[in-house]
Each structure stands twice: as structure tokens, then as C-alpha cells.
Amino acid sequence: MGKQAPSKELCNRRLEAELEQLKRLSGIGFELKVVWEPSTDRVLSGEVKNNSVFVYEVDEEKAVKTLRHEFLDYCISQAIQPYKDVSNMLIRVVNDDAYKRKERIVEALMKLLGADMK
């Protein structure tokens, strides 16, 4: 256990330095931080959540490659975010309109049923 702590600390420092270099070279992603949570139980090698790049690879070299991959994926995702935002707004508007239309139809049918019941 004593040997594992320095190795983990060194890998953490390497990943942090790698992320800082990626930020500096690209000029973007300054809000990101890296969190190394090595695990053999995970399906994913890494992911970005709430401005943190989580790296799950146990092997240091694979962890660095995963960090690079996740950083690039995050940067590209920033480019398409406006399209996702507009799509989500449009979906909300269409859903609201469909709900109002459905409610008008239900009310009209209720009136028809009420007329038959008299």
C-alpha cells in the first residue's frame, strides 16, 4: 500500500500537468479539472461531468490517452452545444403546443359527451 500512494500521486500530477498543457495549447477548456479515479469495474475509460474530466483507467499511459480523448470530446461538444440548446427549446415549444391542442380536443370531446348525456 505504501508504494501505491506515491504512484497515484505521480499519476495525478502527470494528468494535471497534461490537462494544463492541453488548455494552454488549445486556448480553451480552462474551466476543466481532472479527477483520476482508477477502477477496473468501470465500463467507461473516462467522462466529463460538471467541468471535471474523470479518468478511470488504472494504467498511467492509458489514463493520459483517456484524458486527451475526453478533453478533445469536450472541446468538440462545446461547438455543437448551441444546436442542442436550440433543439431542446424547439422541442419544448412543440410539446407545449401539442399539449394545448390535446387539451382543447379533450374539452371538445367532453362537451360532446355532455350533450349526449342530457
RAMO-V315270 format. One record per residue. RES is the residue in three letters. OMEGA is omega in whole degrees, -180 to 180 (* if undefined). D_FIRST is the distance of its C-alpha to the first C-alpha in whole Angstrom. Layout:
RES:OMEGA:D_FIRST
RES:OMEGA:D_FIRST
This chain:
MET:180:0
GLY:179:4
LYS:-176:5
GLN:-177:5
ALA:178:7
PRO:179:10
SER:179:10
LYS:179:11
GLU:179:13
LEU:179:15
CYS:176:16
ASN:180:17
ARG:179:19
ARG:179:20
LEU:178:21
GLU:178:23
ALA:179:25
GLU:179:26
LEU:179:27
GLU:178:29
GLN:178:30
LEU:178:32
LYS:-177:33
ARG:-178:35
LEU:-177:36
SER:-177:37
GLY:178:39
ILE:176:37
GLY:-176:34
PHE:179:34
GLU:-176:33
LEU:168:30
LYS:-179:26
VAL:176:23
VAL:179:20
TRP:178:18
GLU:-177:16
PRO:-178:15
SER:175:16
THR:-177:17
ASP:-174:20
ARG:174:22
VAL:-179:25
LEU:173:25
SER:-180:24
GLY:177:25
GLU:176:27
VAL:177:29
LYS:175:29
ASN:178:31
ASN:175:31
SER:175:27
VAL:178:26
PHE:179:23
VAL:-176:21
TYR:-179:19
GLU:179:19
VAL:-179:15
ASP:-175:17
GLU:-180:17
GLU:177:21
LYS:179:22
ALA:178:20
VAL:178:23
LYS:179:26
THR:177:25
LEU:179:25
ARG:179:28
HIS:-178:30
GLU:177:29
PHE:180:31
LEU:178:34
ASP:179:34
TYR:-178:34
CYS:179:37
ILE:179:39
SER:178:39
GLN:-180:40
ALA:-178:43
ILE:-178:44
GLN:179:43
PRO:178:47
TYR:177:48
LYS:180:46
ASP:180:47
VAL:179:51
SER:179:50
ASN:177:49
MET:180:51
LEU:178:54
ILE:178:52
ARG:-180:53
VAL:-180:56
VAL:178:57
ASN:178:56
ASP:179:57
ASP:180:61
ALA:179:60
TYR:179:60
LYS:178:63
ARG:180:65
LYS:-180:64
GLU:177:64
ARG:179:68
ILE:178:68
VAL:179:67
GLU:179:70
ALA:178:73
LEU:177:72
MET:178:72
LYS:178:75
LEU:179:77
LEU:179:76
GLY:179:77
ALA:179:80
ASP:-175:80
MET:-177:80
LYS:*:83
